[in-house]
Amino acid sequence: MLGWPGNPGLPPADLTQIALLLTGAARAVAVDVRRAADLPPEDHAARALADVVLEEADRRLSAPAEGTARCAQNRARLLRALYERLDRLASVAPQAVTAP
């Protein structure tokens, strides 16, 4: 999906469904990022960067999903950014991020 050069030729309803699935996944990962971001001290850089990513995620996820390849790709990019932030937080406090 991130490698799509343009319109993949899918119907708008399919693209909307993909965007909605990515939205749900992004919201779930955002919860994990929020929980992991609360672990380092308040003045830790990893926590500050997580707050920035979460604010951006909240802003972007509040927009309705559209039936376009661009919307689906933007949701996929956001999900990737959230996972990257979660990985960085795991390197700061690995035991807390991987614990149930």
Rosetta constraint file for C-alpha pairs under 8 A:
AtomPair CA 1 CA 72 HARMONIC 7.82 0.50
AtomPair CA 1 CA 73 HARMONIC 6.34 0.50
AtomPair CA 1 CA 76 HARMONIC 7.64 0.50
AtomPair CA 2 CA 73 HARMONIC 5.69 0.50
AtomPair CA 2 CA 76 HARMONIC 6.94 0.50
AtomPair CA 2 CA 77 HARMONIC 7.39 0.50
AtomPair CA 4 CA 8 HARMONIC 6.54 0.50
AtomPair CA 6 CA 69 HARMONIC 7.24 0.50
AtomPair CA 7 CA 68 HARMONIC 7.90 0.50
AtomPair CA 7 CA 69 HARMONIC 5.83 0.50
AtomPair CA 8 CA 69 HARMONIC 7.14 0.50
AtomPair CA 10 CA 14 HARMONIC 6.28 0.50
AtomPair CA 10 CA 15 HARMONIC 6.57 0.50
AtomPair CA 11 CA 15 HARMONIC 6.51 0.50
AtomPair CA 11 CA 67 HARMONIC 7.81 0.50
AtomPair CA 12 CA 16 HARMONIC 6.05 0.50
AtomPair CA 12 CA 66 HARMONIC 7.91 0.50
AtomPair CA 12 CA 67 HARMONIC 4.21 0.50
AtomPair CA 12 CA 68 HARMONIC 6.10 0.50
AtomPair CA 13 CA 17 HARMONIC 6.20 0.50
AtomPair CA 13 CA 67 HARMONIC 5.89 0.50
AtomPair CA 14 CA 18 HARMONIC 6.21 0.50
AtomPair CA 14 CA 67 HARMONIC 7.22 0.50
AtomPair CA 15 CA 19 HARMONIC 6.13 0.50
AtomPair CA 15 CA 66 HARMONIC 7.49 0.50
AtomPair CA 15 CA 67 HARMONIC 4.78 0.50
AtomPair CA 15 CA 68 HARMONIC 5.75 0.50
AtomPair CA 15 CA 69 HARMONIC 6.27 0.50
AtomPair CA 15 CA 72 HARMONIC 6.47 0.50
AtomPair CA 16 CA 20 HARMONIC 6.11 0.50
AtomPair CA 16 CA 65 HARMONIC 6.14 0.50
AtomPair CA 16 CA 66 HARMONIC 5.43 0.50
AtomPair CA 16 CA 67 HARMONIC 4.16 0.50
AtomPair CA 16 CA 68 HARMONIC 6.94 0.50
AtomPair CA 16 CA 72 HARMONIC 7.40 0.50
AtomPair CA 17 CA 21 HARMONIC 6.18 0.50
AtomPair CA 17 CA 67 HARMONIC 7.86 0.50
AtomPair CA 18 CA 22 HARMONIC 6.20 0.50
AtomPair CA 18 CA 72 HARMONIC 6.30 0.50
AtomPair CA 19 CA 23 HARMONIC 6.03 0.50
AtomPair CA 19 CA 65 HARMONIC 5.91 0.50
AtomPair CA 19 CA 66 HARMONIC 7.24 0.50
AtomPair CA 19 CA 67 HARMONIC 7.68 0.50
AtomPair CA 19 CA 71 HARMONIC 6.59 0.50
AtomPair CA 19 CA 72 HARMONIC 4.52 0.50
AtomPair CA 19 CA 75 HARMONIC 6.31 0.50
AtomPair CA 20 CA 24 HARMONIC 6.29 0.50
AtomPair CA 20 CA 65 HARMONIC 6.33 0.50
AtomPair CA 21 CA 25 HARMONIC 6.31 0.50
AtomPair CA 22 CA 26 HARMONIC 5.98 0.50
AtomPair CA 22 CA 72 HARMONIC 7.46 0.50
AtomPair CA 22 CA 75 HARMONIC 5.89 0.50
AtomPair CA 22 CA 76 HARMONIC 6.30 0.50
AtomPair CA 22 CA 79 HARMONIC 7.15 0.50
AtomPair CA 23 CA 27 HARMONIC 6.18 0.50
AtomPair CA 23 CA 61 HARMONIC 6.67 0.50
AtomPair CA 23 CA 75 HARMONIC 6.39 0.50
AtomPair CA 24 CA 28 HARMONIC 6.30 0.50
AtomPair CA 25 CA 29 HARMONIC 6.23 0.50
AtomPair CA 25 CA 79 HARMONIC 7.22 0.50
AtomPair CA 26 CA 30 HARMONIC 5.94 0.50
AtomPair CA 26 CA 57 HARMONIC 7.99 0.50
AtomPair CA 26 CA 75 HARMONIC 7.66 0.50
AtomPair CA 26 CA 78 HARMONIC 7.12 0.50
AtomPair CA 26 CA 79 HARMONIC 4.99 0.50
AtomPair CA 26 CA 82 HARMONIC 7.17 0.50
AtomPair CA 27 CA 31 HARMONIC 6.43 0.50
AtomPair CA 27 CA 61 HARMONIC 7.97 0.50
AtomPair CA 28 CA 32 HARMONIC 6.77 0.50
AtomPair CA 29 CA 33 HARMONIC 6.20 0.50
AtomPair CA 29 CA 79 HARMONIC 7.57 0.50
AtomPair CA 29 CA 82 HARMONIC 6.53 0.50
AtomPair CA 29 CA 83 HARMONIC 6.95 0.50
AtomPair CA 30 CA 34 HARMONIC 6.07 0.50
AtomPair CA 30 CA 54 HARMONIC 6.69 0.50
AtomPair CA 30 CA 57 HARMONIC 7.64 0.50
AtomPair CA 30 CA 82 HARMONIC 6.45 0.50
AtomPair CA 31 CA 35 HARMONIC 6.25 0.50
AtomPair CA 32 CA 36 HARMONIC 6.10 0.50
AtomPair CA 32 CA 86 HARMONIC 7.32 0.50
AtomPair CA 33 CA 37 HARMONIC 5.85 0.50
AtomPair CA 33 CA 50 HARMONIC 7.12 0.50
AtomPair CA 33 CA 54 HARMONIC 7.80 0.50
AtomPair CA 33 CA 82 HARMONIC 7.09 0.50
AtomPair CA 33 CA 85 HARMONIC 7.05 0.50
AtomPair CA 33 CA 86 HARMONIC 5.34 0.50
AtomPair CA 33 CA 89 HARMONIC 7.79 0.50
AtomPair CA 34 CA 38 HARMONIC 6.45 0.50
AtomPair CA 34 CA 50 HARMONIC 7.65 0.50
AtomPair CA 34 CA 51 HARMONIC 7.95 0.50
AtomPair CA 34 CA 54 HARMONIC 7.49 0.50
AtomPair CA 35 CA 39 HARMONIC 7.26 0.50
AtomPair CA 36 CA 40 HARMONIC 7.94 0.50
AtomPair CA 36 CA 86 HARMONIC 7.20 0.50
AtomPair CA 36 CA 89 HARMONIC 6.32 0.50
AtomPair CA 36 CA 90 HARMONIC 7.51 0.50
AtomPair CA 36 CA 96 HARMONIC 7.14 0.50
AtomPair CA 36 CA 97 HARMONIC 5.66 0.50
AtomPair CA 37 CA 46 HARMONIC 7.43 0.50
AtomPair CA 37 CA 47 HARMONIC 5.07 0.50
AtomPair CA 37 CA 50 HARMONIC 6.22 0.50
AtomPair CA 37 CA 51 HARMONIC 7.59 0.50
AtomPair CA 37 CA 89 HARMONIC 6.73 0.50
AtomPair CA 38 CA 42 HARMONIC 7.83 0.50
AtomPair CA 38 CA 47 HARMONIC 7.18 0.50
AtomPair CA 39 CA 93 HARMONIC 7.28 0.50
AtomPair CA 39 CA 96 HARMONIC 7.46 0.50
AtomPair CA 40 CA 44 HARMONIC 6.20 0.50
AtomPair CA 40 CA 46 HARMONIC 7.61 0.50
AtomPair CA 40 CA 47 HARMONIC 6.42 0.50
AtomPair CA 40 CA 92 HARMONIC 7.44 0.50
AtomPair CA 40 CA 93 HARMONIC 7.22 0.50
AtomPair CA 41 CA 47 HARMONIC 7.55 0.50
AtomPair CA 42 CA 47 HARMONIC 6.67 0.50
AtomPair CA 42 CA 48 HARMONIC 7.73 0.50
AtomPair CA 43 CA 47 HARMONIC 7.35 0.50
AtomPair CA 43 CA 48 HARMONIC 7.33 0.50
AtomPair CA 44 CA 48 HARMONIC 6.62 0.50
AtomPair CA 45 CA 49 HARMONIC 6.17 0.50
AtomPair CA 46 CA 50 HARMONIC 6.12 0.50
AtomPair CA 46 CA 88 HARMONIC 7.23 0.50
AtomPair CA 46 CA 89 HARMONIC 6.36 0.50
AtomPair CA 46 CA 92 HARMONIC 7.64 0.50
AtomPair CA 47 CA 51 HARMONIC 6.26 0.50
AtomPair CA 47 CA 89 HARMONIC 7.76 0.50
AtomPair CA 48 CA 52 HARMONIC 6.52 0.50
AtomPair CA 49 CA 53 HARMONIC 6.33 0.50
AtomPair CA 49 CA 85 HARMONIC 7.96 0.50
AtomPair CA 50 CA 54 HARMONIC 6.03 0.50
AtomPair CA 50 CA 85 HARMONIC 6.26 0.50
AtomPair CA 51 CA 55 HARMONIC 6.10 0.50
AtomPair CA 52 CA 56 HARMONIC 6.28 0.50
AtomPair CA 53 CA 57 HARMONIC 6.07 0.50
AtomPair CA 53 CA 81 HARMONIC 7.52 0.50
AtomPair CA 53 CA 82 HARMONIC 7.04 0.50
AtomPair CA 53 CA 85 HARMONIC 7.63 0.50
AtomPair CA 54 CA 58 HARMONIC 6.09 0.50
AtomPair CA 54 CA 82 HARMONIC 7.83 0.50
AtomPair CA 55 CA 59 HARMONIC 6.24 0.50
AtomPair CA 56 CA 60 HARMONIC 6.10 0.50
AtomPair CA 57 CA 61 HARMONIC 5.83 0.50
AtomPair CA 57 CA 78 HARMONIC 6.78 0.50
AtomPair CA 58 CA 62 HARMONIC 6.09 0.50
AtomPair CA 59 CA 63 HARMONIC 7.22 0.50
AtomPair CA 65 CA 71 HARMONIC 6.70 0.50
AtomPair CA 65 CA 72 HARMONIC 7.96 0.50
AtomPair CA 66 CA 71 HARMONIC 5.92 0.50
AtomPair CA 66 CA 72 HARMONIC 7.83 0.50
AtomPair CA 67 CA 71 HARMONIC 7.13 0.50
AtomPair CA 67 CA 72 HARMONIC 7.86 0.50
AtomPair CA 68 CA 72 HARMONIC 6.54 0.50
AtomPair CA 69 CA 73 HARMONIC 6.05 0.50
AtomPair CA 70 CA 74 HARMONIC 6.06 0.50
AtomPair CA 71 CA 75 HARMONIC 6.26 0.50
AtomPair CA 72 CA 76 HARMONIC 6.22 0.50
AtomPair CA 73 CA 77 HARMONIC 6.13 0.50
AtomPair CA 74 CA 78 HARMONIC 6.18 0.50
AtomPair CA 75 CA 79 HARMONIC 6.18 0.50
AtomPair CA 76 CA 80 HARMONIC 6.19 0.50
AtomPair CA 77 CA 81 HARMONIC 6.20 0.50
AtomPair CA 78 CA 82 HARMONIC 6.23 0.50
AtomPair CA 79 CA 83 HARMONIC 6.26 0.50
AtomPair CA 80 CA 84 HARMONIC 6.14 0.50
AtomPair CA 81 CA 85 HARMONIC 6.20 0.50
AtomPair CA 82 CA 86 HARMONIC 6.17 0.50
AtomPair CA 83 CA 87 HARMONIC 6.14 0.50
AtomPair CA 84 CA 88 HARMONIC 6.28 0.50
AtomPair CA 85 CA 89 HARMONIC 6.19 0.50
AtomPair CA 86 CA 90 HARMONIC 6.10 0.50
AtomPair CA 87 CA 91 HARMONIC 6.43 0.50
AtomPair CA 88 CA 92 HARMONIC 6.67 0.50
AtomPair CA 89 CA 93 HARMONIC 6.32 0.50
AtomPair CA 89 CA 94 HARMONIC 7.44 0.50
AtomPair CA 89 CA 97 HARMONIC 7.43 0.50
AtomPair CA 90 CA 94 HARMONIC 4.27 0.50
AtomPair CA 90 CA 95 HARMONIC 7.62 0.50
AtomPair CA 90 CA 96 HARMONIC 7.59 0.50
AtomPair CA 90 CA 97 HARMONIC 5.43 0.50
AtomPair CA 90 CA 98 HARMONIC 7.48 0.50
AtomPair CA 93 CA 97 HARMONIC 6.54 0.50
AtomPair CA 94 CA 98 HARMONIC 6.24 0.50
AtomPair CA 95 CA 99 HARMONIC 6.07 0.50
